[in-house]
Amino acid sequence: MKRTLYVVVFLSCLLAAGPAFGGIPGTLDKTPAATLIVPFFEVGIDATANPNDTFAIVYNRATTSSQIHYHVWDKNGNATDLYGDVTLSGNETWAASMRGLITASTAAVRTELDDGGTYYRGFVTIDMVTAETTKNPTESGYPFATGSSSNALEGFVYYVRLAEGSSNSMSMIPINWVDHTTADGTLVGMYTTSQADGREEFDAGARACSEILVSGTAGTCAFDAVIGRVDSRVYLDATYNAKTRIILFTWNPLIVAGPSVYCDTRACDSEYDYKQYDPDGNLVTDTTIRLPNVVNVIDVSGTSNGLVSIQNIADAPHHYMVYGFSMTNASPATGASANWDAILPSYIEP
Amino acid sequence: MKRTLCVVVFLSYLLATGMAFGGIPGTLDKTPAATLIIPFFEVGINAPTHPEDTFSIVYNRATTEEKIHYHVWDKNGNATDLYGEQTLSGNETWAASMRGLIEGSTAAVRTALDDGGNYYRGFVTIDLVTADTTKNPTEAGYPFAVGASTNVLEGFIYYVRLAQGSSNSMPMLPINWVPNTANTKMTDLYQSGDEREEFDATARGCAEIIASNAGACTNDNEIARVDSRVYLDQTYSAATRIIVFTWNPNVVGGPSLYCDTHACESDYDYKQYDPSGNLVTDTTVRLPSVVNVLSVSGTTNGLVSIQKIDDTALNFNVYGFSITNASPSSGASANWDAILPSYIEP
């Protein structure tokens, strides 16, 4: 009788919470997650001259209410005082304009996010939590929601310059809750040194580990000290005044700044291969590049389309989460009626 | 001495071929792959009135020359006679306009791809191959290139209406070559022995189970949810379409058509939520084609969840994304679009 009651209660909880598929640890698969990351936002400080804005959309796929905590970080990985908590009812969507959030924040926050005088830039973390908090997710005592029912968030990002007739979009980075008591330790513990946050990692080690496990190839998971390649599409057709930027997100939540700054004072490489290929496969730029920030905005030079491969990015501390995408802005002088942009996620090999 | 020689030869081979990370079976992770899929293309038949085009970009990340075979399929999964090969040198990029390919094809192909009189629609497969072929990848004898060194293709898609000032983009679906050490529920997308990863419900679930160390893989007869963002703000005359790609390479048509003559469900839950979480549409939808183009009704933003898509056949590979087109009548200077991949739960 007691067992039957337990089963009924358990099933009732499942139905109420709407348990989600857990997602694949070490892989940024598009499945509901316990944490979402907006890896880059850009807001023109003068809205008239630079109408760029970034919209964050978060959907709660649970049938019950869920609490999320968002935290805004500067491009170097410093947590700012711009944060908040939102309670979403079942199936509710939260939509926020980064311009709106920043405009309503303090002068100190705006100064922190000011990246060169023209734009506010940085990134945002959004976590399912169990209570309101003033902490950021790297701090002790942060109220992470855990368990399979916490994989209930789906996030989308719009990069817009509506006054100039352009919008583009991509998914937020979905970070699954992972059961650290059963999953390989290489895959879990993004924010903290312990694995108790239950958040999947997407550093080189986690990506490789996921492949080893799922492919059934010989060997065990091991730390991987380098991201092999981040390959990004570039489109630089001068006919359309096209310009491409590569956004390379390299975040170790345990320290401030990107891998180059980390390696400046340690026994690892601060500069990484930067190879640009034209459509015929010719190597038109063969140089190195630094990644000093968490959010690295790289302007691609030249006028030929093709691909840029950034290679051998150091991950000496085995904790640099890496994601990349390219943004192309085009402004045809004739023919097309207005501006258009394009966003393409990068291909990443650990 | 012999061992040293073997190591040197092996490493030389790796360097020559530029062997890639293998990618994760059962997961559409953005890693170089042996096969790429364009899950949807759309080309306006009359370019002046319907300037939509789809650009296909394929990059060979190997340092050596590679051969690809592309095959164009109609929206129901019938292979057309529009196909061909490209030989790409190391690091070369192949760029093709679907309009260009279709206009250069036969009248029969154009008829096969005509979806209602205004648009050509369908999908494209692109495989690394060992030889030229007139076959499509579901046919016996197709010259699949296999092995770790075949995971070298990176693909991108642009959906454009340039004359109307809009472009959007997303990656192609990267289908990894998978070693035979992997669970068999995750391989053989096209046919037995092709060694291409699957992305049906079972393969997706299996990848999660193995990576999470959560037990043994089992068959999964349905995709639980495909959740797609919708944006219908009338201020911007916004309209959203959801593209649900449901392909079983062994049959023609989508799961609804399959289930019309088998013991499984042909209609799937369609739930549309407004921003506050209210269920504004609660109905069912059929997915009769491989490429299903669903126009979302209403004027409120939010999300559409298509649920319990049947996969009794255990081979319906599923992917989804939404396309929003907006044409503000004032304020913004022109049109803009947005593409967002759907969240998918097996």
Interface residues (C-beta under 8 A of the other chain):
Chain A: A20 F21 G22 G23 I24 P25 G26 T27 L28 D29 K30 T31 P32 I57 Y59 N60 R61 L88 S89 G90 N91 E92 T93 A95 E154 F156 Y158 V160 L162 A163 E164 G165 S166 S167 N168 S169 M170 S171 P174 V178 D179 T182 A183 D184 L187 R207 A208 S210 E211 L213 V214 S215 G216 T217 A218 G228 R229 D231 R233 Y277 P279 D280 G281 N282 L283 N305 G306 L307 S309 A330 P332 G335 A336 S337 A338 N339 W340 D341 A342 I343 L344 P345 S346 Y347 I348 E349 P350
Chain B: A20 F21 G22 G23 I24 P25 G26 T27 L28 D29 K30 T31 P32 I57 Y59 N60 R61 L88 S89 G90 N91 E92 T93 A95 E154 F156 Y158 V160 L162 A163 Q164 G165 S166 S167 N168 S169 M170 P171 P174 V178 P179 T181 A182 N183 M186 R204 G205 A207 E208 I210 A211 S212 N213 A214 A224 R225 D227 R229 Y273 P275 S276 G277 N278 L279 N301 G302 L303 S305 A326 P328 G331 A332 S333 A334 N335 W336 D337 A338 I339 L340 P341 S342 Y343 I344 E345 P346
